[in-house]
Amino acid sequence: MLKITTNPNLKMHFRDEDVAASFAKLLARKDLGFLNLPNDQESLAKSSALGSQISANYEHLVLVGIGGSSMGPRALAEISGSTKISFLDNVDSMETEAVIANLKNLSKTAWLFISKSGTTIEVLWTLELAEQIYRQHNTEFFPHTFYITEDTDNTLNNLAKKHQRPRLAIPLDVGGRFSVLSPVGLVIAQYLDRSPKLLLEGAREALQARELLITSVNQYLSSFERNEVITLFWFYSSRMRWFGCWLQQLWAESLGKKETIDGKTAPHFSSPMISIGTCDQHSILQQIMEGPKNKFVNIFRFLDVEKSKHKIKTTQFAETKLLENLNFGELIKAEAVATEMALQSTALSTTSFELIDHGDKSLGFLFMFYQLLVATIGEHTRINAFNQPSVALSKKLTLELLKKLKPKL
């Protein structure tokens, strides 16, 4: 499923048995619901049913969510190459207006609102706007809405009950950025004609990939010990950009803490950065190569990308003569391998990951693997990988600013 090639020149700073103990401690915790999602057959059945219901009755779906409520589903949509779903996750007025303007048939458009707390102001604001636009077109809005939130006394959940609309629950013990294998991602997978069942199968395999996980955790912990302040995830696949964004949130929000759970200063962690294939070879590689050597570069290759039915049989340019009888997959493979070799030649830390394909099982594996990885790092370094206190401060200040902007009647 996933093969890791470790740079032999990199020194590991931690004993595997210590990392293994941290992983075992993580798995033994009873307060982390994301560990149970791969075996939640009830959630799988309900999510598959709702995804099929939306797909059968609607031509288009608009998903409204923020952060963990959007990026996992958005990764699935990008990998699927689907055009039958739009995302509103930034309260960008131009984007919102463009999405709504492009809806061909309001009565054939479904709206899925996702918020773990059920009180996310950006989600509720977008709902208010959408309802207003439907009223302006003399079209009912709520009969076309669906909801995923906690099953608590919250605004979104109560709204769904009031209008008797389908709603699925995010478990109370599953954090937003750890919710992709809950209904948050499974409904979208089914709607996109992917397999939620295979996603969960891949996730279960990740839970069993103990040695692979321990090796990877050791690599990242050792990178932090080398004071490498950037971890660069470089995907040689154009369809992994939003997966990268999902991983970026998971990494930054989970590991970016100033204190341990004991109130001590937290150890140094890196900032995540995302790059895509040959595109970024022609943009940031210069700085990566000749800038400070304080980066850990992770290169992801995909065997299905490295195959292609398009072969250059004859060439007309001197520059492409070398590519005669080669296919596009062989070109991107050479680019990925050469980039890693070039980086290693400048003493930069690297590691490479090789995946079979972009299939549902592989994606489920990746989603769970990195959730386990950041959680194990948190367990090992005694930080809380499941809260985000500084994000709460930003939300508080936003509300204070809005109160000042509100016109007095």
C-alpha positions in Angstrom: 0.0 0.0 0.0 2.7 2.5 1.1 6.4 2.0 0.7 8.9 4.3 2.5 12.5 4.7 1.3 14.6 6.3 4.0 17.7 8.3 3.1 20.5 6.2 4.6 22.5 9.4 5.4 19.9 10.5 7.9 20.6 9.7 11.6 17.7 8.5 13.7 17.7 10.2 17.1 15.1 8.0 18.9 14.8 4.3 19.7 12.1 2.5 17.8 11.0 0.7 21.0 10.3 4.1 22.7 8.3 5.3 19.7 6.4 1.9 19.7 5.5 2.4 23.3 4.0 5.9 22.5 2.0 4.3 19.6 0.7 1.6 21.9 -0.2 4.2 24.5 -2.1 6.1 21.8 -4.1 3.0 20.7 -5.0 2.3 24.3 -6.7 5.6 24.8 -10.5 5.5 25.1 -11.1 9.2 24.5 -10.1 9.3 20.8 -13.0 8.4 18.6 -11.2 8.7 15.3 -9.5 5.3 16.2 -12.9 3.7 16.1 -14.2 5.1 12.8 -12.8 2.4 10.5 -15.0 -0.2 12.3 -18.1 1.9 12.6 -20.5 -0.1 10.4 -23.6 2.0 11.4 -21.9 5.2 10.2 -20.8 3.5 7.0 -24.4 2.4 6.3 -26.0 5.7 7.1 -23.4 7.7 5.2 -23.6 5.5 2.1 -27.4 5.8 2.1 -27.4 9.6 2.4 -24.7 9.9 -0.3 -26.7 7.7 -2.6 -29.9 9.6 -1.9 -28.3 13.0 -2.8 -26.8 11.6 -5.9 -30.0 10.0 -7.1 -32.1 13.1 -6.7 -29.8 16.0 -7.4 -27.6 17.2 -10.3 -25.2 19.2 -8.2 -24.1 19.5 -4.5 -22.8 22.5 -2.7 -20.8 21.6 0.5 -20.6 24.4 3.1 -18.0 23.8 5.7 -14.7 25.1 7.1 -11.3 23.5 7.7 -11.8 19.8 8.7 -15.4 19.9 7.6 -14.3 20.7 4.0 -10.7 19.8 3.2 -11.1 16.0 3.4 -14.2 16.0 1.2 -12.5 18.5 -1.1 -9.5 16.1 -1.4 -11.8 13.3 -2.4 -13.5 15.5 -5.0 -10.2 16.6 -6.6 -8.9 13.1 -6.8 -12.2 12.1 -8.4 -12.0 14.9 -11.0 -15.7 15.6 -10.2 -17.5 18.6 -11.5 -20.8 17.8 -9.8 -19.8 19.3 -6.4 -18.9 22.9 -5.3 -17.3 24.0 -2.1 -18.0 27.2 0.0 -15.4 27.2 2.7 -13.9 30.7 2.8 -16.9 33.2 3.0 -15.3 34.8 -0.1 -18.1 36.9 -1.5 -16.8 36.7 -5.1 -16.5 32.9 -4.9 -19.9 32.5 -3.2 -21.6 34.7 -5.8 -19.9 32.8 -8.6 -20.9 29.4 -7.3 -24.5 30.4 -6.8 -24.7 32.2 -10.2 -23.5 29.0 -11.9 -26.2 26.8 -10.4 -28.3 25.7 -13.4 -31.3 24.5 -11.4 -31.9 25.5 -7.8 -34.4 22.7 -7.2 -31.9 20.2 -8.5 -29.1 21.5 -6.2 -28.5 19.9 -2.8 -26.9 21.8 0.0 -24.8 20.0 2.6 -23.9 22.0 5.7 -21.1 20.5 7.9 -20.1 21.9 11.2 -18.9 19.8 14.2 -20.1 22.4 16.8 -23.1 23.4 14.8 -22.4 27.0 15.6 -19.7 27.9 13.1 -20.5 31.4 12.1 -19.2 31.1 8.5 -21.4 28.1 7.8 -24.5 29.7 9.3 -23.8 32.9 7.5 -23.6 31.1 4.2 -26.8 29.2 5.0 -28.6 32.5 5.6 -27.4 33.9 2.3 -28.4 30.8 0.4 -31.9 30.8 1.9 -32.3 34.4 1.0 -31.4 33.9 -2.6 -33.8 30.9 -2.9 -36.6 33.2 -1.5 -35.7 35.8 -4.1 -36.3 33.1 -6.8 -39.6 32.0 -5.1 -38.0 28.6 -4.5 -38.1 26.6 -1.3 -34.7 26.2 0.2 -34.8 23.8 3.2 -36.3 20.8 1.3 -32.9 20.6 -0.5 -30.7 20.8 2.6 -28.7 18.1 4.5 -26.7 18.3 7.7 -23.7 16.8 9.4 -23.0 18.0 12.9 -22.8 16.8 16.5 -26.0 15.3 17.9 -26.3 18.0 20.6 -28.4 21.0 21.3 -26.7 23.2 18.7 -28.0 25.6 16.0 -27.4 23.4 13.0 -28.7 20.2 14.6 -31.9 22.0 15.8 -32.4 23.6 12.4 -32.3 20.1 10.8 -34.8 18.8 13.3 -37.1 21.8 12.8 -37.3 21.3 9.1 -37.3 17.5 9.4 -34.2 17.2 7.2 -31.7 14.3 7.0 -28.8 14.7 9.4 -25.8 12.6 10.4 -23.7 12.9 13.5 -20.0 13.6 14.0 -19.1 11.6 17.1 -18.5 13.8 20.1 -15.0 12.3 20.7 -13.9 13.0 17.1 -12.2 16.3 16.4 -12.9 18.2 13.2 -9.6 17.7 11.6 -9.8 14.0 12.5 -13.3 13.5 11.0 -12.6 12.7 7.4 -13.5 9.0 7.9 -16.8 9.9 9.7 -19.9 10.9 7.7 -17.9 14.1 6.8 -15.9 12.2 4.2 -18.0 9.0 3.7 -21.1 10.8 2.4 -19.1 12.7 -0.2 -17.2 9.5 -1.2 -20.6 7.8 -1.9 -22.0 10.8 -3.7 -18.9 10.8 -6.0 -19.4 7.1 -6.8 -16.3 6.2 -4.7 -16.3 3.4 -2.1 -16.7 4.4 1.5 -16.2 0.8 2.4 -12.8 0.7 0.7 -11.8 3.9 2.4 -12.4 2.3 5.8 -10.7 -0.9 4.7 -7.6 1.2 3.9 -7.9 2.9 7.3 -7.9 -0.5 9.0 -4.8 -1.5 7.2 -3.1 1.7 8.4 -4.0 0.8 12.0 -2.1 -2.5 11.4 0.9 -0.9 9.8 2.8 -0.6 13.0 6.4 -0.9 11.8 5.8 1.6 8.9 4.3 4.1 11.3 7.1 3.7 13.9 9.7 4.3 11.2 7.9 7.4 9.9 7.4 8.9 13.4 11.1 8.4 14.1 12.0 10.2 10.9 9.9 13.2 11.8 11.0 13.3 15.5 14.6 13.1 14.3 14.0 16.0 11.8 12.7 18.1 14.7 16.0 17.3 16.6 17.9 18.6 13.6 16.0 21.9 13.9 14.5 21.5 10.5 11.8 24.2 10.7 9.9 23.2 7.5 8.5 19.8 6.5 7.8 19.9 2.8 5.3 17.4 1.4 6.0 17.2 -2.3 3.3 15.3 -4.2 4.1 14.1 -7.8 0.4 14.1 -8.6 -1.7 17.1 -9.6 -4.8 15.6 -7.8 -3.2 15.6 -4.4 -3.2 19.4 -3.8 -6.2 19.4 -1.5 -5.0 16.3 0.3 -1.9 18.3 0.9 -4.1 21.1 2.3 -5.9 18.6 4.6 -2.5 17.3 5.8 -1.3 20.8 6.3 -4.1 21.6 8.7 -3.8 18.2 10.5 0.0 18.8 11.0 -0.1 22.5 12.0 -3.2 22.5 14.2 -2.1 19.3 16.0 1.6 19.9 16.5 1.7 23.7 16.7 1.6 24.0 20.5 3.6 26.2 22.8 3.2 24.1 25.9 3.1 20.4 26.8 0.3 18.9 28.8 2.5 19.4 31.9 2.7 23.1 31.3 6.3 23.0 30.1 7.7 24.6 26.9 6.8 22.3 24.0 9.6 20.9 21.9 10.3 22.4 18.5 8.1 21.3 15.7 8.2 22.2 12.0 5.8 24.2 9.8 4.2 22.2 7.0 4.5 23.2 3.3 2.9 21.7 0.2 4.3 21.3 -3.3 3.0 19.7 -6.5 5.2 17.8 -8.9 7.1 19.4 -11.7 5.1 22.6 -11.4 7.0 23.5 -8.2 10.3 22.2 -9.5 10.0 25.3 -11.7 9.0 27.6 -8.9 10.4 26.9 -5.4 13.2 24.4 -6.1 15.8 27.1 -6.4 15.2 28.4 -2.9 15.0 24.8 -1.5 18.3 23.9 -3.1 20.3 27.0 -2.3 18.5 28.4 0.8 19.0 27.3 4.4 19.3 23.5 4.9 16.6 23.6 7.6 14.0 21.6 5.6 12.9 18.0 5.5 11.6 17.1 2.1 9.0 14.3 1.7 8.5 13.2 -1.9 5.4 11.2 -2.8 5.3 9.1 -6.0 2.2 7.3 -7.4 2.6 4.3 -9.6 -0.6 5.0 -11.5 0.7 8.4 -12.4 4.0 6.9 -13.6 2.1 4.9 -16.2 0.5 6.4 -19.2 -1.2 5.3 -22.5 0.3 8.4 -24.2 3.7 7.5 -25.7 5.8 9.9 -27.8 6.4 7.9 -30.9 8.2 10.5 -32.9 9.5 13.9 -31.9 9.9 17.2 -33.8 12.1 19.1 -31.3 15.7 18.6 -30.4 14.7 19.1 -26.8 12.2 16.2 -26.8 14.3 13.7 -28.9 15.3 11.9 -25.7 11.6 11.2 -25.0 10.9 9.2 -28.2 9.2 5.9 -27.3 8.7 7.0 -23.7 5.4 7.8 -22.0 4.4 10.7 -19.8 4.5 8.5 -16.7 8.2 7.7 -17.3 8.9 11.4 -17.5 7.3 12.3 -14.2 9.0 9.4 -12.5 12.4 10.6 -13.7 11.5 14.1 -12.5 10.6 12.9 -9.0 13.7 10.6 -8.6 16.0 13.3 -10.0 14.6 16.0 -7.7 15.3 13.8 -4.7 18.8 13.0 -5.9 19.5 16.7 -6.5 18.2 17.6 -3.0 20.4 14.9 -1.4 23.4 16.2 -3.2 23.1 19.5 -1.3 22.9 17.7 2.1 19.1 18.3 2.4 17.2 15.8 4.5 14.8 13.7 2.3 12.5 10.7 2.4 10.3 9.2 -0.3 6.9 7.5 -0.3 5.6 5.3 -3.0 1.9 4.5 -3.4 0.2 2.1 -5.7 -2.6 4.4 -6.8 -5.2 7.0 -6.0 -7.8 4.4 -5.2 -10.2 4.5 -2.2 -8.2 1.9 -0.2 -5.0 3.9 -0.7 -6.7 7.1 0.3 -8.2 5.6 3.4 -4.8 4.3 4.3 -3.2 7.7 3.9 -5.9 9.6 5.8 -5.6 7.3 8.8 -1.8 6.9 8.6 -1.2 10.6 9.0 -3.8 11.0 11.7 -2.0 8.2 13.6 1.3 9.7 12.9 0.7 13.2 14.3 -1.2 11.8 17.2 1.7 9.5 18.0 4.1 12.4 17.8 1.9 14.3 20.2 1.8 11.3 22.6 5.5 10.9 22.5 6.3 14.6 23.1 3.4 15.0 25.7 1.6 17.7 23.8 -2.2 17.8 23.2 -2.6 17.1 19.5 -6.4 17.5 19.7 -7.0 21.1 20.7 -6.4 24.4 19.0 -6.5 27.2 21.7 -5.1 30.0 19.5 -7.8 29.4 16.8 -10.4 30.0 19.5 -8.8 33.4 20.2 -9.1 34.4 16.6 -12.8 33.5 16.5 -13.4 35.6 19.7 -11.6 38.6 18.2 -13.6 38.2 14.9 -16.9 38.4 16.8 -15.7 41.5 18.7 -14.8 43.3 15.4 -18.1 42.4 13.8 -20.0 43.9 16.8 -18.2 47.2 16.1 -19.1 47.0 12.4 -22.7 46.3 12.9 -24.8 49.4 12.0 -26.8 51.0 14.8 -30.5 51.2 13.9 
